[in-house]
Each structure stands twice: as C-alpha cells, then as structure tokens.
C-alpha cells in the first residue's frame, strides 16, 4: 500500500482539495503564483483533468495530441516542491518564474521519479485577466 500522510488532503500535498487546488481547477479563482499553478497542474494530472492542463499550457508549447493516455496505468504518488531555485531566481523578471519539483509516480507498476524545473510565464488572457501559464521544463538529472 502506498503511504500517504494526508489521505483526505489535496493530491499536491495541501491540507484539502477545497482549500488548495480545487478552486483553481473549478475556475473559481486564478493562481497568483507560479507554484500554485504548478501544484494545481499536478493535481489535474492525478485527477485526469486534461481540459485544465490544456487551458494552463502556454499557447507556444501547448501539445496538439492528447496529454493523458488512459492505457498507461499511471498512478501519481506524491509531489515535493523545492524552493531553492525559485528563491534564487525570484524577481528576475516579473512575468516569468521557475518552480523546481520532484513528482513520484508508478507507470505499469514501476516506480518513477520526475525531477523537473518548470518555466512559467504570466500573461493576460482574452478577458484581460493575468494568468500564469506552464511553458516548458528542464530536467536537472
Ligand atoms: Zn493542492
């Protein structure tokens, strides 16, 4: 059995879905920080919420093909956000931010560790609302 510290919590590790990523996924509110968007995208992956993933993907890098493969037997196990890089690069550019994280998952029964430094840009959407978008990622290891 996979160990989980907060079985009723948000998939990203927050105290509960309703007080964490839920309002972002439902569209009730917009993430104000790149880390919030990153966490909500992780949660969207765990819930199979492909529309949210597409809506928060920057138009320049948004994939045309399907993101989630239902045959993959992919199970997300947990997220760890690392702050060091983000703090180092904070305020370099107001409309750009980086979040380093490690996500663990199991694909077809095999444990995997995804270590990524994601890049985010903040731009106004068609209604003039400033939103963070996932652009791309680097893999430090
Ligand atoms: Zn969350």
Backbone and ligand atoms as CSV (ligand in chain L), in Angstrom:
chain,resi,resn,atom,element,x,y,z
A,1,UNK,N,N,0.841,-1.206,0.000
A,1,UNK,CA,C,0.000,0.000,0.000
A,1,UNK,C,C,0.873,1.251,0.000
A,2,UNK,N,N,0.601,2.196,-0.907
A,2,UNK,CA,C,1.388,3.440,-0.880
A,2,UNK,C,C,1.100,4.223,0.393
A,3,UNK,N,N,2.160,4.769,0.986
A,3,UNK,CA,C,1.987,5.566,2.199
A,3,UNK,C,C,1.520,6.961,1.823
A,4,UNK,N,N,0.605,7.487,2.577
A,4,UNK,CA,C,0.118,8.835,2.328
A,4,UNK,C,C,-0.069,9.537,3.663
A,5,UNK,N,N,0.530,10.737,3.779
A,5,UNK,CA,C,0.452,11.448,5.041
A,5,UNK,C,C,-0.955,11.987,5.293
A,6,UNK,N,N,-1.604,12.477,4.238
A,6,UNK,CA,C,-2.918,13.096,4.380
A,6,UNK,C,C,-3.869,12.475,3.357
A,7,UNK,N,N,-4.491,11.343,3.731
A,7,UNK,CA,C,-5.334,10.636,2.757
A,7,UNK,C,C,-6.486,11.498,2.239
A,8,UNK,N,N,-7.009,12.414,3.075
A,8,UNK,CA,C,-8.123,13.250,2.642
A,8,UNK,C,C,-7.638,14.581,2.077
A,9,UNK,N,N,-6.326,14.750,1.964
A,9,UNK,CA,C,-5.782,16.029,1.538
A,9,UNK,C,C,-5.804,16.228,0.034
A,10,UNK,N,N,-5.266,17.375,-0.379
A,10,UNK,CA,C,-5.138,17.652,-1.803
A,10,UNK,C,C,-4.056,16.738,-2.383
A,11,UNK,N,N,-4.232,16.245,-3.614
A,11,UNK,CA,C,-3.204,15.384,-4.206
A,11,UNK,C,C,-1.810,16.014,-4.225
A,12,UNK,N,N,-1.722,17.354,-4.285
A,12,UNK,CA,C,-0.413,18.025,-4.338
A,12,UNK,C,C,0.259,18.066,-2.981
A,13,UNK,N,N,-0.439,17.640,-1.919
A,13,UNK,CA,C,0.137,17.668,-0.583
A,13,UNK,C,C,-0.487,18.716,0.323
A,14,UNK,N,N,-1.362,19.546,-0.217
A,14,UNK,CA,C,-2.055,20.557,0.583
A,14,UNK,C,C,-3.059,19.917,1.522
A,15,UNK,N,N,-3.586,20.713,2.466
A,15,UNK,CA,C,-4.466,20.152,3.509
A,15,UNK,C,C,-5.766,19.556,2.965
A,16,UNK,N,N,-6.390,20.201,1.980
A,16,UNK,CA,C,-7.586,19.616,1.377
A,16,UNK,C,C,-7.765,20.179,-0.026
A,17,UNK,N,N,-8.456,19.424,-0.860
A,17,UNK,CA,C,-8.641,19.862,-2.246
A,17,UNK,C,C,-9.403,21.195,-2.290
A,18,UNK,N,N,-10.411,21.325,-1.425
A,18,UNK,CA,C,-11.247,22.529,-1.435
A,18,UNK,C,C,-10.482,23.786,-1.046
A,19,UNK,N,N,-9.501,23.639,-0.149
A,19,UNK,CA,C,-8.764,24.817,0.309
A,19,UNK,C,C,-7.463,24.991,-0.460
A,20,UNK,N,N,-7.195,24.114,-1.424
A,20,UNK,CA,C,-5.902,24.141,-2.126
A,20,UNK,C,C,-6.124,24.288,-3.626
A,21,UNK,N,N,-6.059,23.218,-4.370
A,21,UNK,CA,C,-6.115,23.304,-5.827
A,21,UNK,C,C,-7.531,23.326,-6.382
A,22,UNK,N,N,-8.526,22.903,-5.599
A,22,UNK,CA,C,-9.892,22.797,-6.096
A,22,UNK,C,C,-10.425,24.065,-6.747
A,23,UNK,N,N,-10.304,25.229,-6.077
A,23,UNK,CA,C,-10.832,26.466,-6.673
A,23,UNK,C,C,-10.152,26.844,-7.996
A,24,UNK,N,N,-8.893,26.429,-8.188
A,24,UNK,CA,C,-8.217,26.701,-9.456
A,24,UNK,C,C,-8.775,25.784,-10.544
A,25,UNK,N,N,-8.961,24.504,-10.181
A,25,UNK,CA,C,-9.455,23.536,-11.162
A,25,UNK,C,C,-10.884,23.869,-11.587
A,26,UNK,N,N,-11.673,24.397,-10.653
A,26,UNK,CA,C,-13.069,24.715,-10.976
A,26,UNK,C,C,-13.202,26.050,-11.689
A,27,UNK,N,N,-12.117,26.841,-11.703
A,27,UNK,CA,C,-12.180,28.151,-12.339
A,27,UNK,C,C,-12.698,29.242,-11.416
A,28,UNK,N,N,-12.942,28.898,-10.129
A,28,UNK,CA,C,-13.462,29.888,-9.185
A,28,UNK,C,C,-12.449,30.997,-8.940
A,29,UNK,N,N,-11.150,30.632,-9.013
A,29,UNK,CA,C,-10.129,31.646,-8.815
A,29,UNK,C,C,-8.900,31.279,-9.641
A,30,UNK,N,N,-7.998,32.258,-9.769
A,30,UNK,CA,C,-6.827,32.102,-10.630
A,30,UNK,C,C,-5.571,32.051,-9.759
A,31,UNK,N,N,-4.666,31.092,-9.991
A,31,UNK,CA,C,-3.436,31.045,-9.190
A,31,UNK,C,C,-2.658,32.350,-9.300
A,32,UNK,N,N,-2.235,32.871,-8.143
A,32,UNK,CA,C,-1.498,34.128,-8.122
A,32,UNK,C,C,0.008,33.911,-8.173
A,33,UNK,N,N,0.438,32.672,-7.996
A,33,UNK,CA,C,1.868,32.363,-8.028
A,33,UNK,C,C,2.089,31.150,-8.925
A,34,UNK,N,N,3.275,31.130,-9.531
A,34,UNK,CA,C,3.594,30.014,-10.423
A,34,UNK,C,C,3.542,28.688,-9.668
A,35,UNK,N,N,3.971,28.696,-8.387
A,35,UNK,CA,C,3.936,27.444,-7.631
A,35,UNK,C,C,2.507,26.932,-7.468
A,36,UNK,N,N,1.560,27.857,-7.250
A,36,UNK,CA,C,0.156,27.434,-7.131
A,36,UNK,C,C,-0.319,26.791,-8.433
A,37,UNK,N,N,0.077,27.395,-9.556
A,37,UNK,CA,C,-0.328,26.812,-10.836
A,37,UNK,C,C,0.314,25.443,-11.019
A,38,UNK,N,N,1.608,25.347,-10.664
A,38,UNK,CA,C,2.306,24.076,-10.805
A,38,UNK,C,C,1.618,22.994,-9.972
A,39,UNK,N,N,1.276,23.344,-8.714
A,39,UNK,CA,C,0.599,22.376,-7.851
A,39,UNK,C,C,-0.767,21.967,-8.424
A,40,UNK,N,N,-1.503,22.958,-8.940
A,40,UNK,CA,C,-2.834,22.643,-9.460
A,40,UNK,C,C,-2.741,21.791,-10.721
A,41,UNK,N,N,-1.652,21.985,-11.497
A,41,UNK,CA,C,-1.477,21.139,-12.680
A,41,UNK,C,C,-1.128,19.705,-12.278
A,42,UNK,N,N,-0.313,19.563,-11.235
A,42,UNK,CA,C,-0.038,18.207,-10.730
A,42,UNK,C,C,-1.348,17.540,-10.310
A,43,UNK,N,N,-2.163,18.289,-9.555
A,43,UNK,CA,C,-3.449,17.750,-9.098
A,43,UNK,C,C,-4.331,17.388,-10.294
A,44,UNK,N,N,-4.307,18.234,-11.323
A,44,UNK,CA,C,-5.092,17.942,-12.529
A,44,UNK,C,C,-4.627,16.643,-13.182
A,45,UNK,N,N,-3.311,16.409,-13.172
A,45,UNK,CA,C,-2.801,15.136,-13.704
A,45,UNK,C,C,-3.352,13.965,-12.901
A,46,UNK,N,N,-3.338,14.100,-11.549
A,46,UNK,CA,C,-3.794,12.981,-10.725
A,46,UNK,C,C,-5.279,12.714,-10.938
A,47,UNK,N,N,-6.043,13.762,-11.306
A,47,UNK,CA,C,-7.491,13.617,-11.480
A,47,UNK,C,C,-7.867,13.374,-12.937
A,48,UNK,N,N,-6.871,13.383,-13.830
A,48,UNK,CA,C,-7.152,13.191,-15.248
A,48,UNK,C,C,-7.887,14.359,-15.873
A,49,UNK,N,N,-7.652,15.567,-15.358
A,49,UNK,CA,C,-8.353,16.757,-15.842
A,49,UNK,C,C,-7.569,17.382,-16.996
A,50,UNK,N,N,-7.744,16.806,-18.186
A,50,UNK,CA,C,-6.984,17.268,-19.347
A,50,UNK,C,C,-7.373,18.682,-19.786
A,51,UNK,N,N,-8.664,19.068,-19.739
A,51,UNK,CA,C,-9.012,20.454,-20.130
A,51,UNK,C,C,-8.256,21.501,-19.313
A,52,UNK,N,N,-8.069,21.238,-18.021
A,52,UNK,CA,C,-7.339,22.203,-17.187
A,52,UNK,C,C,-5.874,22.269,-17.605
A,53,UNK,N,N,-5.294,21.111,-17.902
A,53,UNK,CA,C,-3.895,21.087,-18.315
A,53,UNK,C,C,-3.699,21.877,-19.608
A,54,UNK,N,N,-4.624,21.715,-20.540
A,54,UNK,CA,C,-4.514,22.443,-21.812
A,54,UNK,C,C,-4.719,23.942,-21.604
A,55,UNK,N,N,-5.690,24.296,-20.744
A,55,UNK,CA,C,-6.016,25.705,-20.522
A,55,UNK,C,C,-4.878,26.452,-19.837
A,56,UNK,N,N,-4.026,25.721,-19.098
A,56,UNK,CA,C,-2.946,26.370,-18.360
A,56,UNK,C,C,-1.592,26.174,-19.048
A,57,UNK,N,N,-1.623,25.653,-20.264
A,57,UNK,CA,C,-0.401,25.440,-21.035
A,57,UNK,C,C,-0.211,26.633,-21.957
A,58,UNK,N,N,0.987,27.195,-22.002
A,58,UNK,CA,C,1.234,28.354,-22.853
A,58,UNK,C,C,0.985,27.998,-24.314
A,59,UNK,N,N,0.372,28.928,-25.043
A,59,UNK,CA,C,-0.033,28.624,-26.422
A,59,UNK,C,C,1.161,28.254,-27.305
A,60,UNK,N,N,2.365,28.737,-26.964
A,60,UNK,CA,C,3.533,28.470,-27.813
A,60,UNK,C,C,4.033,27.032,-27.681
A,61,UNK,N,N,3.678,26.360,-26.587
A,61,UNK,CA,C,4.195,24.998,-26.371
A,61,UNK,C,C,3.083,23.981,-26.101
A,62,UNK,N,N,1.828,24.399,-26.160
A,62,UNK,CA,C,0.699,23.519,-25.853
A,62,UNK,C,C,0.650,22.357,-26.844
A,63,UNK,N,N,0.600,21.123,-26.337
A,63,UNK,CA,C,0.608,19.976,-27.256
A,63,UNK,C,C,-0.716,19.847,-28.019
A,64,UNK,N,N,-0.607,19.372,-29.247
A,64,UNK,CA,C,-1.812,19.174,-30.064
A,64,UNK,C,C,-2.406,17.787,-29.806
A,65,UNK,N,N,-1.556,16.851,-29.397
A,65,UNK,CA,C,-2.035,15.487,-29.161
A,65,UNK,C,C,-2.557,15.358,-27.725
A,66,UNK,N,N,-3.154,14.243,-27.417
A,66,UNK,CA,C,-3.678,14.017,-26.070
A,66,UNK,C,C,-2.549,13.953,-25.052
A,67,UNK,N,N,-2.790,14.511,-23.863
A,67,UNK,CA,C,-1.768,14.543,-22.822
A,67,UNK,C,C,-1.823,13.271,-21.982
A,68,UNK,N,N,-3.031,12.865,-21.632
A,68,UNK,CA,C,-3.206,11.727,-20.730
A,68,UNK,C,C,-3.596,10.499,-21.534
A,69,UNK,N,N,-2.785,9.461,-21.390
A,69,UNK,CA,C,-3.054,8.206,-22.071
A,69,UNK,C,C,-3.734,7.258,-21.084
A,70,UNK,N,N,-5.039,6.992,-21.286
A,70,UNK,CA,C,-5.754,6.176,-20.302
A,70,UNK,C,C,-5.244,4.742,-20.224
A,71,UNK,N,N,-4.489,4.288,-21.218
A,71,UNK,CA,C,-3.983,2.914,-21.197
A,71,UNK,C,C,-2.651,2.794,-20.462
A,72,UNK,N,N,-2.110,3.933,-20.009
A,72,UNK,CA,C,-0.748,3.919,-19.490
A,72,UNK,C,C,-0.652,3.323,-18.084
A,73,UNK,N,N,-1.773,3.203,-17.381
A,73,UNK,CA,C,-1.772,2.714,-15.989
A,73,UNK,C,C,-0.804,3.532,-15.135
A,74,UNK,N,N,-0.986,4.855,-15.201
A,74,UNK,CA,C,-0.111,5.769,-14.476
A,74,UNK,C,C,-0.780,6.186,-13.181
A,75,UNK,N,N,-0.021,6.053,-12.095
A,75,UNK,CA,C,-0.541,6.391,-10.769
A,75,UNK,C,C,0.403,7.404,-10.135
A,76,UNK,N,N,-0.127,8.586,-9.804
A,76,UNK,CA,C,0.702,9.612,-9.171
A,76,UNK,C,C,0.753,9.362,-7.671
A,77,UNK,N,N,1.957,9.465,-7.101
A,77,UNK,CA,C,2.147,9.103,-5.693
A,77,UNK,C,C,2.423,10.293,-4.792
A,78,UNK,N,N,2.974,11.364,-5.340
A,78,UNK,CA,C,3.265,12.492,-4.459
A,78,UNK,C,C,4.103,13.554,-5.137
A,79,UNK,N,N,4.055,14.738,-4.541
A,79,UNK,CA,C,4.749,15.892,-5.103
A,79,UNK,C,C,5.584,16.552,-4.017
A,80,UNK,N,N,6.803,16.928,-4.387
A,80,UNK,CA,C,7.671,17.680,-3.482
A,80,UNK,C,C,8.176,18.895,-4.246
A,81,UNK,N,N,7.802,20.091,-3.772
A,81,UNK,CA,C,8.256,21.321,-4.418
A,81,UNK,C,C,9.523,21.782,-3.730
A,82,UNK,N,N,10.550,22.035,-4.531
A,82,UNK,CA,C,11.830,22.507,-3.990
A,82,UNK,C,C,11.903,24.013,-4.213
A,83,UNK,N,N,12.279,24.728,-3.176
A,83,UNK,CA,C,12.160,26.185,-3.257
A,83,UNK,C,C,13.448,26.886,-3.649
A,84,UNK,N,N,14.602,26.221,-3.505
A,84,UNK,CA,C,15.879,26.928,-3.625
A,84,UNK,C,C,16.010,27.698,-4.931
A,85,UNK,N,N,15.764,27.021,-6.027
A,85,UNK,CA,C,15.971,27.655,-7.320
A,85,UNK,C,C,14.989,28.800,-7.527
A,86,UNK,N,N,13.771,28.572,-7.075
A,86,UNK,CA,C,12.736,29.577,-7.237
A,86,UNK,C,C,13.122,30.853,-6.492
A,87,UNK,N,N,13.644,30.674,-5.275
A,87,UNK,CA,C,14.022,31.844,-4.490
A,87,UNK,C,C,15.196,32.578,-5.132
A,88,UNK,N,N,16.140,31.802,-5.648
A,88,UNK,CA,C,17.310,32.396,-6.280
A,88,UNK,C,C,16.924,33.246,-7.482
A,89,UNK,N,N,15.942,32.779,-8.241
A,89,UNK,CA,C,15.625,33.454,-9.492
A,89,UNK,C,C,14.437,34.398,-9.368
A,90,UNK,N,N,13.886,34.490,-8.162
A,90,UNK,CA,C,12.708,35.325,-7.965
A,90,UNK,C,C,12.987,36.768,-8.351
A,91,UNK,N,N,12.010,37.391,-8.938
A,91,UNK,CA,C,12.033,38.823,-9.264
A,91,UNK,C,C,13.050,39.185,-10.338
A,92,UNK,N,N,13.618,38.187,-10.987
A,92,UNK,CA,C,14.480,38.499,-12.121
A,92,UNK,C,C,13.632,39.131,-13.212
A,93,UNK,N,N,12.477,38.556,-13.394
A,93,UNK,CA,C,11.553,39.051,-14.404
A,93,UNK,C,C,10.150,38.860,-13.837
A,94,UNK,N,N,9.422,39.918,-13.696
A,94,UNK,CA,C,8.099,39.871,-13.049
A,94,UNK,C,C,7.147,38.874,-13.702
A,95,UNK,N,N,7.232,38.744,-14.994
A,95,UNK,CA,C,6.278,37.895,-15.702
A,95,UNK,C,C,6.766,36.487,-15.942
A,96,UNK,N,N,7.873,36.112,-15.283
A,96,UNK,CA,C,8.436,34.783,-15.506
A,96,UNK,C,C,8.819,34.194,-14.160
A,97,UNK,N,N,8.604,32.896,-13.989
A,97,UNK,CA,C,9.018,32.255,-12.742
A,97,UNK,C,C,9.356,30.798,-13.033
A,98,UNK,N,N,10.092,30.214,-12.101
A,98,UNK,CA,C,10.520,28.818,-12.234
A,98,UNK,C,C,10.143,28.075,-10.963
A,99,UNK,N,N,9.723,26.838,-11.120
A,99,UNK,CA,C,9.424,26.001,-9.960
A,99,UNK,C,C,10.128,24.664,-10.159
A,100,UNK,N,N,10.927,24.300,-9.168
A,100,UNK,CA,C,11.612,23.001,-9.219
A,100,UNK,C,C,10.837,22.020,-8.348
A,101,UNK,N,N,10.600,20.837,-8.869
A,101,UNK,CA,C,9.834,19.868,-8.089
A,101,UNK,C,C,10.262,18.447,-8.442
A,102,UNK,N,N,9.894,17.550,-7.548
A,102,UNK,CA,C,10.034,16.122,-7.809
A,102,UNK,C,C,8.647,15.510,-7.665
A,103,UNK,N,N,8.176,14.864,-8.706
A,103,UNK,CA,C,6.902,14.149,-8.654
A,103,UNK,C,C,7.197,12.657,-8.775
A,104,UNK,N,N,6.528,11.890,-7.925
A,104,UNK,CA,C,6.713,10.446,-7.981
A,104,UNK,C,C,5.450,9.794,-8.539
A,105,UNK,N,N,5.661,8.779,-9.348
A,105,UNK,CA,C,4.512,8.080,-9.913
A,105,UNK,C,C,4.901,6.632,-10.189
A,106,UNK,N,N,3.904,5.844,-10.519
A,106,UNK,CA,C,4.112,4.463,-10.921
A,106,UNK,C,C,3.482,4.297,-12.289
A,107,UNK,N,N,4.269,3.778,-13.217
A,107,UNK,CA,C,3.758,3.517,-14.557
A,107,UNK,C,C,3.817,2.018,-14.777
A,108,UNK,N,N,2.642,1.417,-14.972
A,108,UNK,CA,C,2.586,-0.029,-15.163
A,108,UNK,C,C,3.262,-0.789,-14.038
A,109,UNK,N,N,3.142,-0.275,-12.801
A,109,UNK,CA,C,3.698,-0.954,-11.647
A,109,UNK,C,C,5.133,-0.551,-11.313
A,110,UNK,N,N,5.788,0.192,-12.202
A,110,UNK,CA,C,7.188,0.589,-11.995
A,110,UNK,C,C,7.266,1.993,-11.403
A,111,UNK,N,N,8.027,2.168,-10.339
A,111,UNK,CA,C,8.195,3.476,-9.717
A,111,UNK,C,C,9.053,4.398,-10.570
A,112,UNK,N,N,8.625,5.645,-10.686
A,112,UNK,CA,C,9.363,6.638,-11.463
A,112,UNK,C,C,9.486,7.915,-10.642
A,113,UNK,N,N,10.534,8.661,-10.919
A,113,UNK,CA,C,10.769,9.914,-10.225
A,113,UNK,C,C,10.989,10.968,-11.296
A,114,UNK,N,N,10.133,11.974,-11.321
A,114,UNK,CA,C,10.250,13.046,-12.317
A,114,UNK,C,C,10.772,14.298,-11.616
A,115,UNK,N,N,11.988,14.675,-11.942
A,115,UNK,CA,C,12.613,15.876,-11.374
A,115,UNK,C,C,12.645,16.927,-12.477
A,116,UNK,N,N,11.901,18.001,-12.292
A,116,UNK,CA,C,11.762,18.991,-13.353
A,116,UNK,C,C,11.863,20.400,-12.799
A,117,UNK,N,N,12.457,21.273,-13.609
A,117,UNK,CA,C,12.385,22.711,-13.342
A,117,UNK,C,C,11.471,23.297,-14.415
A,118,UNK,N,N,10.278,23.648,-13.990
A,118,UNK,CA,C,9.280,24.145,-14.941
A,118,UNK,C,C,9.394,25.661,-15.078
A,119,UNK,N,N,9.150,26.131,-16.280
A,119,UNK,CA,C,9.157,27.572,-16.539
A,119,UNK,C,C,7.720,28.042,-16.764
A,120,UNK,N,N,7.390,29.183,-16.183
A,120,UNK,CA,C,6.043,29.736,-16.280
A,120,UNK,C,C,6.107,31.191,-16.736
A,121,UNK,N,N,5.141,31.582,-17.525
A,121,UNK,CA,C,5.003,32.979,-17.944
A,121,UNK,C,C,3.636,33.488,-17.515
A,122,UNK,N,N,3.600,34.760,-17.146
A,122,UNK,CA,C,2.342,35.373,-16.745
A,122,UNK,C,C,1.894,36.342,-17.832
A,123,UNK,N,N,0.705,36.080,-18.342
A,123,UNK,CA,C,0.179,36.910,-19.433
A,123,UNK,C,C,-1.305,37.142,-19.222
A,124,UNK,N,N,-1.806,38.206,-19.832
A,124,UNK,CA,C,-3.236,38.481,-19.771
A,124,UNK,C,C,-3.978,37.532,-20.719
A,125,UNK,N,N,-5.096,36.989,-20.241
A,125,UNK,CA,C,-5.905,36.152,-21.128
A,125,UNK,C,C,-6.836,37.043,-21.958
A,126,UNK,N,N,-7.778,36.412,-22.684
A,126,UNK,CA,C,-8.626,37.186,-23.599
A,126,UNK,C,C,-9.557,38.152,-22.869
A,127,UNK,N,N,-9.714,37.960,-21.543
A,127,UNK,CA,C,-10.536,38.876,-20.746
A,127,UNK,C,C,-9.682,39.890,-19.990
A,128,UNK,N,N,-8.390,39.898,-20.254
A,128,UNK,CA,C,-7.508,40.838,-19.577
A,128,UNK,C,C,-7.094,40.405,-18.188
A,129,UNK,N,N,-7.394,39.142,-17.823
A,129,UNK,CA,C,-7.014,38.623,-16.505
A,129,UNK,C,C,-5.589,38.051,-16.587
A,130,UNK,N,N,-4.715,38.488,-15.683
A,130,UNK,CA,C,-3.350,37.968,-15.663
A,130,UNK,C,C,-3.346,36.534,-15.146
A,131,UNK,N,N,-2.752,35.658,-15.923
A,131,UNK,CA,C,-2.699,34.244,-15.548
A,131,UNK,C,C,-1.293,33.708,-15.770
A,132,UNK,N,N,-0.934,32.740,-14.927
A,132,UNK,CA,C,0.310,32.002,-15.141
A,132,UNK,C,C,0.053,30.860,-16.112
A,133,UNK,N,N,1.033,30.624,-16.977
A,133,UNK,CA,C,0.953,29.501,-17.918
A,133,UNK,C,C,2.234,28.683,-17.830
A,134,UNK,N,N,2.077,27.362,-17.908
A,134,UNK,CA,C,3.240,26.472,-17.996
A,134,UNK,C,C,3.818,26.571,-19.403
A,135,UNK,N,N,5.144,26.789,-19.499
A,135,UNK,CA,C,5.776,26.890,-20.818
A,135,UNK,C,C,6.522,25.607,-21.159
A,136,UNK,N,N,7.559,25.291,-20.370
A,136,UNK,CA,C,8.317,24.081,-20.638
A,136,UNK,C,C,9.134,23.731,-19.395
A,137,UNK,N,N,9.896,22.660,-19.494
A,137,UNK,CA,C,10.652,22.221,-18.324
A,137,UNK,C,C,12.038,21.755,-18.702
A,138,UNK,N,N,12.940,21.831,-17.708
A,138,UNK,CA,C,14.277,21.262,-17.837
A,138,UNK,C,C,14.399,20.145,-16.814
A,139,UNK,N,N,15.247,19.183,-17.123
A,139,UNK,CA,C,15.403,18.033,-16.245
A,139,UNK,C,C,16.833,17.995,-15.729
A,140,UNK,N,N,17.018,18.411,-14.456
A,140,UNK,CA,C,18.387,18.581,-13.939
A,140,UNK,C,C,19.191,17.294,-13.832
A,141,UNK,N,N,18.556,16.127,-13.797
A,141,UNK,CA,C,19.338,14.895,-13.602
A,141,UNK,C,C,19.310,14.036,-14.849
L,1,ZN,ZN,ZN,-3.229,21.292,-3.991
